[in-house]
Amino acid sequence: MTAQIARAIEEALQPRGVAILIDAKHQCMTMRGVHKPDVSTITTRFTGVFREERFERRFLELIRG
């Protein structure tokens, strides 16, 4: 899903790069199966200029506060 969102943004806006981070709680972890509340999965996707380490690092610093 993360890659699909990045691709849609690239196609629609044609930016120099896209950085996406999705932090999601999956029902299979919280309600079914292992029953671990507050467990989340984080996925990221970096394209274009955000593939450069300095931009990726800066993006992650900004969203973490």
N, C-alpha and C positions, 0 to 999 in steps of 0.2 A: 504494500500500500504506500509506503514512504516513497519508493522509487516512482510509482505511478503519479503521485502528487507532484514530485519534482519534474517529471516529464511533462505533465499538463501545464505547469507554470512556464517551463522553458518554451513549449510550443506556442502558448498564448502571448507571452510577454517578450520572449527572446532576450532575456537579461544576460549579463556577462557571467552570471553564476547564480546558483540556487543553494541555499542551506536550509535544511529541514531537520527538526528533531520532534519526534512523536513519543510522548510518555503516556502509555495506556495501561489501564488495569484490565486484565483479561478475565472474563467470567470463569474460564476453565481453571484458573488458579485460585480464585476467591470463593466461588460457590460450589464448584464440582471438583472432583479429583483430590488434590492435595489440601484443600481448604486453608489456604494461607491468606488471611486478610491483608490488605494494603500492599500487596505485591504488584509491582508494575514492570513492564518491559519497555525499554527505551530503544528506539531505532533512529538512525540518522542517515542522511543522504547529502552529499556535497558534490556539486558539479561546477564546472568552469573555474573561475578564480578561487572559489571556496575550497578547491582541492589542494591549494597551496597551504602548507602547514600553518603559516602565520595567520591567514584568514580564518581557517578552521578553528584554530586555538582562540582567536579573538571572538568569534561567534559564540563558542561554548562559554567563554568568560562572561560575555554580556548576558546570556540567558540564565546563567547561574546566579547572577546578581553580584 
